[in-house]
Amino acid sequence: MKIIIKRENLLNPLQQIIGAVERRQTLPILGNVLFKSNSGTLSLTATDLEIEMVSTVEVDSPEDFQTTLPARKLLDICKALADGSDIEFSIEEKKVSLISGRSRFSLATLPAKDFPGLDDIAEQHSFTIKQGELKALLEKTSFAMAQQDVRYYLNGILMEISNGLVKMVATDGHRLALSELKTDISINDEKQIIIPRKAVLELARLLESDDSPAKLILSQNHIRVEAGALVFTSKLIDGKFPDYNRVIPVDGNKILKVNRESLKRSMNRIAILSNEKYRGIRLTLAPGNLAIQANNPDQEEAEEELSVDYDESEIEIGFNVTYLIDVLNVLHSEDVDIKLKDANSSCIISDSEDSSSLYVVMPMRL
């Protein structure tokens, strides 16, 4: 059994699905990629039992076959071969030979019948969205996801779908990110799912920043995204996401408007001398002026002042500077609005001209 394929035609799908291959897997076959040829279409499948990625490519192969190959070794071989070269696969029972130019490789295989697949999903809802729009929703919120929190339902993103609206929410208990997109979705009842952290990061990596379509299929326990030649499937987190509306302050009456890039640069400079563990900075607001201060256990200090649009009473409040910079990194407007109530209440950060995203950051005692 032989097939010949262009290096680039194999490299691209391998790079797409490699994120599902765990470096430390409990089952040896999870380190492999499933090769399956059917009627001239070669599908490559990788899974870690939580997510599954399938990418397809057209090949000139008269026969159908399936086998599994070591995923990372195969990827490294493809990367090392010359651009534009052909790769000839000779497939036998327990090994596969690769020939490209004067290079020859022999890889051990594992039986395709032992390769695990995710359960078939029973579709409950499906809709189509532009890849760029879905990617933007994920990128605007994913930084606020928890990492390995015992509250397992925080280790992912809440996706809320209702008629004409898709909303993403992430929180780690200290900050919250919310972004929404108005689109022509029509469903009978509101649907909430929690997409796991790894699936969120892989999807954000894989999706294109353009208007090409992505079809989302939702079931009781899975989400599937079909985008071009890629089919991405992930289990969902089985849990109840907290009521995020309760932590969004509604009584912030002090509004600060400031140039986003200037504020970000100032905070990056001041953060150099903040406490490396707690990352605390102090913001002192007075009419027309914002003072940013930091100090650390070595008795070092940094201070900077910015001219801002603010005409309320003076207020002094502390924040984790990393949380503030993370928000400023995902906003793209010229100016941002920061709504405050007092030194003990969370603030809301948003784009001055676009209300589709908002960010809540809790204060910290200094």
HELIX and SHEET records of a PDB file:
HELIX    1   1 ARG A    7  ILE A   17  1                                  11    
HELIX    2   2 ILE A   18  ALA A   20  5                                   3    
HELIX    3   3 PRO A   28  GLY A   31  5                                   4    
HELIX    4   4 ALA A   71  ALA A   80  1                                  10    
HELIX    5   5 ALA A  112  ASP A  114  5                                   3    
HELIX    6   6 GLN A  131  THR A  141  1                                  11    
HELIX    7   7 SER A  142  ALA A  144  5                                   3    
HELIX    8   8 TYR A  152  LEU A  154  5                                   3    
HELIX    9   9 ARG A  197  LEU A  206  1                                  10    
HELIX   10  10 TYR A  244  VAL A  247  5                                   4    
HELIX   11  11 ARG A  260  ALA A  271  1                                  12    
HELIX   12  12 VAL A  321  VAL A  330  1                                  10    
SHEET    1   A 4 LYS A   2  LYS A   6  0                                        
SHEET    2   A 4 ASP A  86  ILE A  91 -1                                        
SHEET    3   A 4 LYS A  95  SER A 100 -1                                        
SHEET    4   A 4 SER A 103  ALA A 108 -1                                        
SHEET    1   B 8 PHE A  65  PRO A  70  0                                        
SHEET    2   B 8 ASN A  32  ASN A  38 -1                                        
SHEET    3   B 8 THR A  41  THR A  47 -1                                        
SHEET    4   B 8 ILE A  51  GLU A  58 -1                                        
SHEET    5   B 8 LEU A 230  LYS A 235 -1                                        
SHEET    6   B 8 HIS A 222  ALA A 227 -1                                        
SHEET    7   B 8 PRO A 213  LEU A 218 -1                                        
SHEET    8   B 8 HIS A 125  LYS A 130 -1                                        
SHEET    1   C 8 LYS A 191  PRO A 196  0                                        
SHEET    2   C 8 GLY A 156  SER A 162 -1                                        
SHEET    3   C 8 LEU A 165  THR A 171 -1                                        
SHEET    4   C 8 ARG A 175  LYS A 182 -1                                        
SHEET    5   C 8 SER A 357  VAL A 361 -1                                        
SHEET    6   C 8 CYS A 347  ASP A 351 -1                                        
SHEET    7   C 8 ASP A 335  LEU A 340 -1                                        
SHEET    8   C 8 LYS A 254  ASN A 259 -1                                        
SHEET    1   D 4 GLU A 301  SER A 307  0                                        
SHEET    2   D 4 ASN A 289  ASN A 295 -1                                        
SHEET    3   D 4 GLY A 280  ALA A 286 -1                                        
SHEET    4   D 4 ILE A 315  ASN A 320 -1                                        
END                                                                             
